[in-house]
Amino acid sequence: MATFTPSLSGIKGRALFSLLFMAPLSQAADTTAKDGETLTVTADPNATAEATNGYQPLNTSTATLTNMPMLDIPQVVNTVSDKVLADQHATTLDEALYNVSNVVQTNTLGGTQDAFVRRGFGANRDGSIMTNGLRTVLPRSFNAATERVEVLKGPASTLYGILDPGGLINVVTKRPEKIFGGSISATSSSFGGGTGQVDVTGPIEGTRLAYRLTGEYQDEDYWRNFGNERSTFIAPSLTWFGDDATVTVLYSHRDYKTPFDRGTIFDLNTKKAVDVDRKTRFDEPFNVTDGQSDLAQLNAEYRLNSQWTAKFDYSYSQDKYSDNQARVMAYDSKTGTLTRRVDATQGSTQRMHSTRADLQGNVDIAGFYNEILTGVSYENYDLLRTDMMRCKNVKGFNIYNPVYGKLDECTTVSAADSDQTLKQESYSAYAQDALYLTDKWIAVAGLRYQYYTQYAGKGRPFNVNTDSRDEQWTPKLGLVYKLTPAVSLFANYSQTFMPQSSIASYIGDLPPETSNAYEVGAKFDLFDGITANIALFDIHKRNVLYNESVGGETIAKTAGRVRSQGVEVDLAGSLTENTNIIASYGYTDAKVLEDPDYAGKPLPNVPRHTGSLFLTYDIHNAFAGNTLTLGGGGHGVSRRSATNGADYYLPGYFVADAFAAYKMKLQYPVTLQVNVKNLFDKTYYTSSIATNNLGNQIGDPREVQFTVKMEF
């Protein structure tokens, strides 16, 4: 457990399609100072440098909280642009991150949570997935309002606080625009059912306001032998454009009902998945998570003068859900019989307040140009799971001849396991300076002070397992050498920390995880259209938190020291005027160095190799001036240890995808698009629960999606 436990039908579907029908009716500056020159930078708060151009990433604020060109940043940032997301028809964060090296899925809590390992480290609810640079508790951060996804590799605690050293994932959402436009679309799936979306933006006449409204309704059959994915999403936003300021308010709400599916079992004798149809589930039709999530954010920028800008960001998020599950507790490999137990969580609520205030300046000091950032931040996280249901173990379910309906939902409240509570509060101050020493050398240094308190426990009567407070300093130092305007070399050193708390630990207060990381690499602008990077990293981390099963309950313990080191290559952009590419390769060697139980073992769910490639080709004027786009590629990983003790391995895999899109030049352009995911219908396994062999997530089989989209 990590620090942050943080065919269309129905009334909602008809309401959204009414909205769909009505909708159409209603560069980065040169910041390099040359010898003897004074460099002055002015910023228009109403206009920001474009983050991407097609597939190519250009600028990012995720790495430094200032809008810097990619080649000026001594750290790797990978961007999956809106164009990539549209061509691949990505519908989840997993699908978006297939394009990024050394980022893979880990325990998703039965497919209900986003969860990723980054450079060897990560867990569900670890606070590493952000929306617009602010931490949230959203179980699924990717939605119809997503514009792009940025991945900051390596430690980021100096600017973002409590984090694993592998990096963070920032989901950037669409903002209101001053020009009217939008789109409506409908997608059908070969699994059954589909999704409808609307996105409309424009000015409010006679005011300085612009609006955006994004909505989505999904009603899709689950690909296994029972289950349904159903969700409704709505996201209004409003921006006020002043002479020297902008203020944006955004909100999103999501109702969701999704299968709670732990996947399949691996036989510890054969070290392989049990030999049954991959569609066969080992639980019950009542294995469902039903919930609602909300996000409200405020962003304000005020230009004090030509050199200084003040910024304020606030985010409030919450997630409320209840679930039921028939959990596999044991497997008899001789008979194929399972022992199962019905559990339930009734009334889980988690909330997060995240606030940041920054002062950014572009100033000359002693003849050197500086991009200065100073700021303070505050975070408050609160989790409460009220009634935890626990029933008795029941034998008799055979995986080769499954009979469902023999178990009922659990209504027995476990007093010892209920009222699970976790609270965390932190206060921080930080400073950073990007110092342009010459037209070739850039130094970036930063320091953060963070004070935090945390409290955790469970039970009736309540038993406190964690009650601690501490403080931490986290520095970073980076250096960039611009070999040419199109090639830069970089190096960095940084530290991170993550305080640990356990609702169910038998140990009590756990020491914080601490990390030291080194990285060197190079970045390139190639062929006037491709951004690429190569990086080598070495990360050492102490007191890594592990989950173990003891008597059917999950407890926490720490390992002595672990290490992750590797190399990665990423590129994205245009090979020619008509050809786009995004590709990646990553190598990670992550293992336990010091621990009485796991020394020498690889970290679970961390493959040695990851890779991806996706190419598209545009045929302009294909038919009557219309455009035909063809594309395809794939992604894959090598085998991974599935448990802390490396009791078995998930096999490696490569999954191919393809698509074709035909865009017609009409008054309102219409695009017809077909995406085939898992083209060759590969059976593969994306992650394990890491504590035992009874939960291994299965990748989706072949799916054909057909989309009709109209733009206006």
C-alpha positions in Angstrom: 0.0 0.0 0.0 1.4 3.4 -0.9 1.1 6.8 0.8 -1.9 8.0 -1.1 -4.7 5.4 -0.8 -5.3 8.2 -2.5 -25.2 0.1 -27.9 -26.2 3.3 -26.2 -29.3 3.3 -24.1 -31.0 4.8 -21.1 -32.1 8.3 -20.1 -28.5 9.5 -19.7 -27.6 8.2 -23.1 -30.6 10.0 -24.8 -29.8 13.2 -22.9 -26.2 13.2 -24.2 -27.2 12.4 -27.8 -29.7 15.3 -27.6 -26.7 17.5 -26.6 -24.7 16.0 -29.4 -27.4 16.9 -31.9 -27.8 20.5 -30.5 -24.0 21.3 -30.2 -23.4 22.5 -33.7 -26.3 24.8 -33.5 -25.6 26.6 -30.4 5.9 28.8 -30.2 8.5 28.9 -27.8 10.6 32.2 -27.6 14.4 32.2 -28.0 15.6 32.4 -24.5 19.3 32.1 -25.0 21.4 35.2 -24.1 24.4 35.7 -26.4 27.6 37.1 -25.1 27.4 40.8 -24.3 23.6 40.9 -24.8 20.8 41.4 -22.3 18.0 39.0 -22.9 14.5 40.3 -22.2 11.5 38.0 -22.2 7.9 39.2 -22.0 4.9 37.0 -21.7 1.3 37.4 -22.8 -0.9 35.7 -20.2 -3.5 35.2 -23.0 -1.1 33.2 -25.2 1.1 30.3 -24.4 3.6 28.5 -26.5 2.2 25.5 -28.3 2.9 22.3 -26.3 2.8 20.0 -29.4 2.7 20.1 -33.2 1.0 17.0 -34.4 3.0 14.1 -32.9 5.9 16.3 -31.9 6.3 17.7 -28.4 7.6 21.3 -28.3 7.3 22.8 -24.8 6.2 21.7 -21.3 5.6 23.2 -17.9 5.5 19.9 -16.1 9.2 19.6 -15.5 9.9 23.1 -14.2 6.5 24.7 -13.7 7.7 27.3 -16.2 7.1 27.0 -20.0 10.5 25.9 -21.2 11.6 24.3 -24.6 12.2 20.6 -24.3 15.9 20.9 -25.1 16.5 23.3 -22.3 15.3 21.0 -19.6 17.9 18.6 -17.8 15.3 15.9 -17.4 13.2 13.7 -19.7 9.6 14.6 -20.4 7.6 12.4 -22.8 4.4 13.8 -24.3 1.6 11.8 -25.9 -0.1 14.5 -28.0 -3.8 15.0 -28.8 -3.1 13.8 -32.4 -1.6 10.5 -31.1 -4.5 10.0 -28.8 -7.0 10.6 -31.6 -5.3 8.4 -34.2 -4.9 5.5 -31.7 -8.4 6.2 -30.3 -7.0 5.9 -26.8 -9.8 5.4 -24.2 -7.7 4.7 -21.1 -4.5 6.0 -19.6 -3.0 2.6 -20.1 -3.5 2.9 -23.9 -2.0 6.4 -23.9 1.1 5.3 -22.0 1.8 2.3 -24.3 3.8 5.0 -26.2 6.2 5.8 -23.4 9.3 3.9 -22.4 9.7 2.2 -19.0 6.1 2.9 -18.0 4.0 -0.3 -17.4 0.8 -1.3 -15.6 0.9 -2.6 -12.0 -1.9 -3.8 -9.6 -5.1 -2.0 -10.8 -7.3 -3.3 -7.9 -9.3 -5.5 -10.2 -9.3 -3.0 -13.1 -10.8 -0.2 -11.1 -7.7 2.1 -10.7 -5.0 3.7 -12.9 -1.7 2.1 -11.6 1.8 2.4 -13.2 5.4 1.5 -12.6 7.8 4.2 -13.8 11.4 3.3 -14.1 10.9 0.4 -11.7 8.8 2.2 -9.0 5.1 2.8 -8.5 1.8 1.5 -7.2 -1.9 2.2 -7.3 -2.9 5.3 -5.3 0.7 6.5 -4.9 -0.1 10.1 -5.8 1.9 10.0 -9.0 -1.0 10.7 -11.4 -1.9 14.4 -11.6 -4.4 16.5 -13.5 -3.0 19.9 -14.8 0.0 19.5 -12.4 -2.1 19.0 -9.2 -2.5 15.7 -7.3 -6.0 14.2 -7.3 -7.7 11.0 -6.0 -9.5 10.2 -9.3 -9.5 6.5 -9.9 -9.4 7.1 -13.6 -7.7 10.3 -14.7 -8.1 9.9 -18.5 -11.4 11.0 -20.0 -13.0 12.9 -22.9 -11.6 16.2 -21.6 -8.0 15.0 -21.9 -5.9 17.0 -24.4 -2.5 15.3 -23.9 -0.5 13.2 -21.4 3.0 14.2 -20.2 5.3 11.9 -18.3 8.1 13.5 -16.2 10.8 10.8 -15.8 12.8 10.6 -12.6 12.5 12.3 -9.2 10.2 15.3 -9.0 9.9 15.9 -5.3 11.5 19.4 -5.4 8.5 20.8 -7.2 5.8 18.3 -6.5 6.6 17.0 -3.0 5.8 13.4 -1.9 6.5 11.1 -4.9 8.2 7.9 -6.0 11.6 8.5 -7.8 10.4 7.0 -11.1 8.5 10.1 -12.1 5.0 11.4 -12.4 2.2 11.4 -15.0 0.4 14.6 -15.8 -3.0 14.6 -17.6 -3.5 18.0 -19.2 -7.1 18.9 -20.0 -8.7 20.9 -22.7 -9.2 24.6 -22.0 -11.8 27.1 -23.2 -10.9 28.9 -26.5 -11.8 32.3 -27.9 -12.9 30.8 -31.3 -16.1 28.8 -31.6 -15.6 25.1 -32.5 -16.1 21.6 -31.4 -17.0 18.1 -32.3 -19.5 15.3 -31.8 -18.7 11.6 -32.2 -20.1 8.1 -31.7 -18.1 4.9 -31.4 -19.4 1.3 -31.6 -17.3 -1.6 -30.2 -17.1 -5.2 -31.4 -17.5 -6.1 -27.7 -21.1 -4.7 -27.9 -22.4 -1.2 -27.2 -20.3 2.0 -27.5 -19.6 5.5 -26.5 -20.8 9.0 -27.5 -18.8 12.3 -27.0 -19.4 16.0 -27.4 -16.9 18.8 -27.1 -17.8 22.4 -27.8 -16.0 25.7 -27.0 -16.2 29.4 -27.8 -16.5 32.9 -26.6 -19.4 34.4 -24.7 -20.3 37.4 -26.8 -20.0 40.8 -25.2 -17.8 39.5 -22.4 -14.2 38.5 -21.8 -15.3 35.0 -21.1 -14.8 31.7 -23.0 -16.5 28.4 -22.2 -16.0 24.7 -22.9 -18.3 21.8 -22.4 -17.2 18.2 -22.8 -19.4 15.2 -22.2 -19.2 11.5 -22.7 -21.6 8.5 -22.2 -20.4 4.9 -22.3 -22.5 1.8 -22.2 -20.3 -1.1 -23.4 -20.3 -4.8 -22.8 -17.3 -6.2 -20.9 -15.3 -8.6 -23.0 -15.3 -11.5 -20.5 -18.3 -13.8 -20.0 -20.3 -11.3 -17.9 -20.1 -7.6 -17.0 -20.8 -4.1 -18.3 -18.8 -0.8 -18.4 -21.1 2.1 -17.9 -20.2 5.7 -17.2 -21.4 9.3 -17.6 -18.9 12.1 -17.7 -19.5 15.9 -17.9 -16.9 18.7 -17.8 -17.8 22.4 -18.0 -15.1 25.0 -17.8 -14.9 28.8 -18.0 -12.0 31.2 -18.7 -11.8 35.0 -18.1 -9.3 36.8 -20.2 -8.1 40.1 -18.8 -5.4 42.5 -20.0 -2.8 41.1 -17.6 -4.5 38.1 -16.2 -6.4 34.9 -16.9 -8.6 32.9 -14.6 -9.9 29.4 -15.5 -12.4 27.4 -13.5 -13.0 23.8 -14.5 -15.2 21.0 -13.1 -15.8 17.4 -14.0 -18.1 14.7 -12.7 -18.1 11.0 -13.5 -20.6 8.3 -12.5 -19.2 4.9 -13.1 -20.1 1.3 -12.8 -17.3 -1.1 -13.8 -16.5 -4.8 -13.3 -14.2 -5.7 -10.3 -12.2 -8.3 -12.1 -9.0 -9.8 -10.6 -8.2 -11.7 -13.8 -6.8 -15.2 -13.9 -4.7 -17.6 -11.8 -1.2 -18.9 -12.4 -0.4 -22.5 -11.4 2.7 -22.4 -9.2 3.6 -26.0 -10.4 3.6 -25.2 -14.1 4.4 -21.5 -13.7 1.7 -20.9 -16.4 -1.8 -19.5 -16.4 -4.5 -22.1 -15.8 -5.7 -23.7 -19.0 -9.2 -22.2 -19.4 -10.9 -19.9 -21.8 -9.6 -16.4 -21.1 -13.2 -15.1 -21.0 -14.0 -17.3 -18.0 -14.3 -15.3 -14.8 -13.7 -16.9 -11.4 -15.9 -14.5 -9.4 -19.6 -13.6 -9.6 -21.8 -11.1 -11.5 -22.0 -9.0 -8.4 -18.3 -8.2 -8.7 -18.9 -4.5 -9.5 -17.5 -1.2 -8.3 -20.1 1.6 -8.3 -19.0 5.1 -7.7 -18.9 8.8 -8.4 -15.8 11.1 -8.8 -15.5 14.8 -8.9 -12.8 17.3 -9.8 -12.9 21.1 -9.3 -9.9 23.3 -10.2 -9.0 26.9 -10.3 -6.1 28.4 -12.2 -5.2 32.1 -12.0 -2.3 34.0 -13.6 -1.5 37.7 -13.2 1.3 39.5 -15.0 2.8 41.9 -12.5 5.1 43.4 -15.1 7.1 42.4 -18.1 9.3 40.2 -15.9 7.2 38.7 -13.1 4.1 36.6 -13.1 2.1 35.4 -10.1 0.2 32.1 -10.4 -2.3 30.4 -8.1 -3.6 26.8 -8.6 -6.2 25.0 -6.5 -7.7 21.5 -6.9 -10.3 19.6 -5.0 -11.1 16.0 -5.9 -13.1 13.3 -4.4 -14.0 9.7 -5.1 -16.9 7.8 -3.5 -17.6 4.2 -4.2 -18.9 0.8 -3.0 -17.9 -2.6 -4.3 -18.6 -6.3 -3.9 -16.3 -9.1 -4.8 -16.1 -12.9 -4.7 -12.4 -13.2 -4.0 -10.3 -16.2 -4.8 -8.5 -17.3 -1.6 -6.9 -20.7 -2.7 -6.5 -22.9 -5.7 -6.2 -26.7 -5.8 -4.2 -27.4 -8.9 -5.1 -31.1 -8.8 -8.8 -30.7 -9.0 -9.2 -27.1 -10.4 -11.3 -26.2 -7.3 -11.2 -22.7 -5.8 -11.8 -21.5 -2.3 -13.6 -18.2 -2.5 -14.6 -15.5 0.0 -17.1 -12.7 -0.5 -15.9 -9.3 0.6 -17.4 -5.8 0.2 -16.5 -2.2 0.8 -19.6 -0.1 1.5 -19.1 3.6 1.7 -15.5 4.4 0.8 -14.7 8.1 0.4 -11.4 9.8 -0.3 -10.8 13.5 -0.8 -7.8 15.7 -1.7 -7.2 19.4 -1.5 -4.1 20.6 -3.4 -3.0 24.2 -3.5 0.0 25.9 -5.0 1.0 29.6 -5.3 4.0 30.6 -7.4 6.0 33.7 -8.4 7.8 33.4 -11.7 10.4 35.8 -12.9 12.6 36.3 -16.0 15.4 38.5 -14.8 19.1 39.4 -15.4 21.3 39.0 -12.4 25.0 39.9 -12.7 24.6 39.7 -16.5 23.1 36.3 -16.5 19.5 35.5 -17.6 17.5 33.6 -14.9 14.1 31.9 -15.0 13.3 32.0 -11.3 10.4 30.2 -9.5 9.5 30.4 -5.9 6.4 29.0 -4.3 4.4 27.5 -1.5 2.0 24.5 -1.5 -0.5 22.8 0.7 -2.1 19.3 0.4 -4.7 17.6 2.6 -5.7 14.0 1.9 -8.4 12.1 3.7 -9.6 8.5 3.3 -12.4 6.7 5.1 -13.8 3.3 4.4 -16.7 2.7 6.7 -18.3 -0.7 6.6 -16.0 -3.5 5.5 -17.8 -6.8 4.8 -16.0 -10.1 5.4 -17.7 -13.5 5.0 -16.5 -17.1 5.4 -14.4 -19.1 2.9 -16.4 -21.3 0.7 -15.1 -24.2 -1.4 -16.6 -25.9 -4.5 -16.1 -23.6 -7.5 -14.4 -25.5 -10.3 -12.6 -23.4 -13.0 -13.1 -26.1 -15.6 -16.9 -26.3 -15.0 -17.9 -23.0 -13.5 -21.3 -22.6 -11.9 -22.2 -19.1 -10.9 -24.8 -17.9 -8.4 -23.9 -20.2 -5.5 -22.6 -17.3 -3.4 -24.6 -14.3 -2.2 -23.3 -10.8 -1.6 -21.8 -10.4 1.9 -23.7 -8.4 4.6 -21.5 -9.3 7.6 -19.7 -6.3 8.8 -16.2 -6.9 10.1 -15.8 -4.6 13.1 -12.0 -5.2 13.3 -11.6 -4.2 9.6 -14.1 -1.3 9.4 -13.5 2.4 9.7 -10.3 2.3 7.8 -8.8 5.7 8.0 -5.8 7.5 6.5 -5.1 11.2 6.8 -2.1 13.2 5.5 -1.4 16.9 5.5 1.7 18.7 4.2 3.1 22.2 3.9 5.9 23.1 1.6 8.0 25.9 0.3 10.3 25.7 -2.7 12.6 27.6 -5.0 14.2 27.0 -8.4 16.4 28.9 -10.8 17.2 28.1 -14.4 20.4 30.0 -15.0 21.5 30.6 -18.6 25.3 30.8 -18.1 26.1 31.2 -21.8 24.4 30.6 -25.0 25.3 26.9 -24.5 25.3 26.2 -20.8 22.1 26.1 -18.6 22.1 25.2 -14.9 18.9 24.3 -13.1 18.9 24.1 -9.3 16.1 23.7 -6.8 15.3 23.0 -3.2 12.1 22.1 -1.3 11.2 22.1 2.4 8.2 19.9 3.3 6.6 19.4 6.7 3.9 16.6 7.0 1.7 14.8 9.4 -0.1 11.5 8.9 -2.5 9.3 10.8 -3.9 5.9 10.0 -5.7 3.0 11.5 -8.8 0.9 11.6 -11.3 -1.1 13.7 -14.2 -0.7 16.1 -12.8 0.2 18.6 -10.3 2.1 16.5 -6.7 1.0 16.5 -4.1 3.5 15.5 -1.3 2.0 13.4 0.4 5.3 12.1 0.7 8.6 13.9 3.7 10.6 12.8 5.0 13.9 11.7 8.3 14.9 10.1 10.1 17.3 7.8 12.2 16.8 4.7 14.5 18.8 2.4 14.7 17.6 -1.2 17.2 19.2 -3.6 17.8 18.8 -7.3 20.6 20.0 -9.6 20.7 19.8 -13.4 23.0 20.9 -16.2 22.4 21.3 -19.9 25.0 21.8 -22.7 23.6 22.9 -26.0 25.9 21.2 -28.4 24.0 22.7 -31.3 20.6 24.5 -31.5 19.2 21.0 -32.2 21.2 18.9 -29.8 21.6 19.2 -26.0 23.3 17.1 -23.5 22.1 17.0 -19.9 22.8 15.5 -16.4 20.9 15.7 -13.2 21.0 14.6 -9.5 17.9 14.7 -7.3 16.4 13.3 -4.1 12.9 12.2 -3.3 11.0 10.9 -0.3 7.7 9.3 0.4 6.4 9.1 4.0 4.7 5.7 4.6 1.6 4.9 6.4 -0.3 1.6 6.8 -3.9 1.2 7.8 -3.3 -2.5 8.5 0.4 -2.7 9.4 1.5 -5.0 12.3 4.6 -2.9 12.6 3.2 0.6 13.5 4.9 3.7 12.1 7.0 2.9 9.1 10.2 4.8 8.1 9.8 7.0 5.0 11.1 5.9 1.6 14.1 7.9 0.5 15.8 8.0 -2.9 18.9 9.3 -4.7 18.9 9.4 -8.4 21.4 10.2 -11.2 20.7 10.7 -14.8 22.6 11.6 -18.0 21.3 11.9 -21.5 20.8 13.8 -24.7 17.9 15.4 -26.6 17.5 16.1 -30.3 15.4 18.1 -32.7 15.7 16.0 -35.9 14.6 16.7 -39.5 12.8 19.9 -38.4 10.0 17.8 -37.0 11.0 15.1 -34.5 11.9 15.5 -30.9 14.0 12.6 -29.4 15.8 11.8 -26.2 18.1 9.1 -24.8 18.7 8.8 -21.1 20.6 6.6 -18.6 19.5 6.5 -15.0 20.5 5.0 -11.7 18.1 5.1 -8.7 18.7 3.8 -5.2 15.8 3.7 -2.8 15.6 2.7 0.9 12.6 1.4 2.9 10.5 0.3 -0.1 7.0 -0.6 1.0 5.7 -4.1 0.1 2.3 -5.7 0.6 2.1 -9.3 1.8 -0.8 -11.6 2.5 -1.0 -12.9 6.1 -4.0 -15.1 6.9 -5.9 -13.6 4.0 -5.2 -10.0 5.2 -2.8 -7.6 3.5 -0.1 -6.1 5.7 2.8 -3.8 4.9 6.5 -4.3 5.4 9.7 -2.6 4.1 12.7 -3.8 2.2 16.2 -2.6 3.1 17.4 -1.1 -0.2 16.4 -1.5 -3.9 18.0 -0.3 -7.1 16.7 0.5 -10.5 19.0 1.4 -13.4 18.5 1.5 -17.1 18.3 3.3 -20.4 15.5 4.6 -22.5 15.0 6.1 -26.0 11.8 8.0 -27.1 11.0 9.9 -30.2 7.9 11.6 -31.7 7.1 13.8 -34.6 7.0 13.9 -38.4 9.4 12.0 -40.6 7.9 13.7 -43.7 5.1 16.0 -44.4 2.8 13.0 -44.6 4.4 10.6 -42.1 4.2 10.7 -38.3 5.9 8.5 -35.8 6.0 7.9 -32.1 8.4 5.2 -30.8 10.1 4.1 -27.6 12.4 1.6 -26.1 13.3 1.1 -22.4 15.6 -1.2 -20.4 15.2 -1.4 -16.7 17.1 -3.6 -14.2 15.3 -3.3 -10.9 16.0 -5.5 -8.0 16.3 -5.7 -4.2 19.8 -5.2 -2.9 19.4 -5.5 0.8 16.5 -7.4 2.6 16.4 -10.6 4.7 13.6 -12.1 2.5 14.0 -10.6 -1.0 17.7 -9.8 -1.5 18.6 -10.4 -5.2 14.9 -10.7 -6.3 13.6 -8.5 -9.1 10.9 -6.0 -8.4 7.4 -7.3 -9.4 5.7 -6.0 -12.5 8.9 -4.5 -13.9 10.0 -5.9 -17.3 13.6 -5.6 -18.4 12.5 -4.4 -21.8 9.6 -2.2 -23.1 9.0 -1.0 -26.6 6.5 0.6 -28.9 6.2 1.9 -32.4 3.3 3.6 -34.2 3.4 5.1 -37.7 0.8 6.9 -39.8 0.7 8.0 -43.4 -1.6 10.7 -44.8 -2.9 10.5 -48.4 -4.1 14.0 -49.2 -6.6 14.5 -52.0 -7.2 10.7 -52.0 -10.8 11.1 -53.2 -12.4 14.4 -54.2 -10.0 16.3 -52.1 -10.6 14.2 -49.0 -7.8 12.8 -46.8 -7.1 9.1 -46.1 -4.9 8.2 -43.1 -3.5 4.8 -42.6 -1.5 3.7 -39.6 -0.4 0.9 -37.3 2.2 -0.4 -34.9 2.5 -2.2 -31.6 3.7 -2.3 -28.1 5.3 -5.0 -25.9 7.2 -5.9 -22.9 9.5 -8.8 -21.8 8.7 -11.2 -19.0 8.1 -9.8 -15.5 8.3 -11.2 -12.0 4.8 -11.5 -10.7 5.4 -11.6 -7.0 7.8 -10.1 -4.5 9.5 -13.5 -4.2 9.6 -14.1 -8.0 7.5 -17.3 -7.5 6.5 -17.1 -11.2 6.8 -14.7 -14.2 4.2 -13.1 -16.5 5.3 -13.9 -20.0 6.4 -11.2 -22.4 4.2 -10.1 -25.3 3.8 -7.9 -28.3 0.4 -6.5 -29.3 -0.2 -5.0 -32.8 -2.8 -2.3 -33.6 -4.0 -0.7 -36.8 -6.3 2.1 -38.0 -7.7 3.9 -41.0 -9.4 7.3 -41.0 -11.2 9.0 -43.9 -11.8 12.7 -43.5 -14.3 14.3 -45.8 -14.1 18.1 -46.6 -17.7 19.2 -46.0 -19.2 22.3 -44.4 -18.9 20.4 -41.2 -15.9 18.0 -41.7 -16.8 14.3 -41.1 -14.3 11.6 -40.2 -14.9 7.9 -40.5 -12.4 5.9 -38.5 -11.8 2.2 -37.8 -9.4 1.1 -35.1 -8.4 -2.5 -34.6 -6.7 -3.1 -31.2 -4.8 -6.4 -30.6 -4.9 -7.1 -34.3 -3.7 -10.7 -34.0 -5.9 -11.5 -30.9 -2.9 -12.1 -28.7 -3.5 -13.6 -25.2 -1.3 -11.7 -22.8 -1.1 -10.5 -19.1 -0.6 -6.9 -18.2 0.0 -7.0 -14.4 -0.3 -9.0 -11.2 -1.4 -8.2 -7.7 2.2 -9.1 -6.6 1.2 -10.7 -3.3 0.3 -14.1 -4.6 -0.6 -16.1 -7.8 -4.4 -15.6 -7.6 -4.8 -12.3 -9.4 -3.3 -11.6 -12.9 -4.8 -9.0 -15.2 -5.6 -10.2 -18.7 -5.1 -7.9 -21.7 -8.1 -7.2 -23.9 -8.6 -9.5 -26.9 -9.1 -8.1 -30.4 -11.5 -5.2 -30.5 -12.8 -3.3 -33.6 -14.0 0.2 -33.0 -15.8 2.3 -35.6 -16.1 6.0 -35.0 -18.0 8.7 -36.8 -17.0 12.3 -35.9 -18.3 15.6 -37.1 -16.3 18.8 -36.4 -17.7 22.4 -36.5 
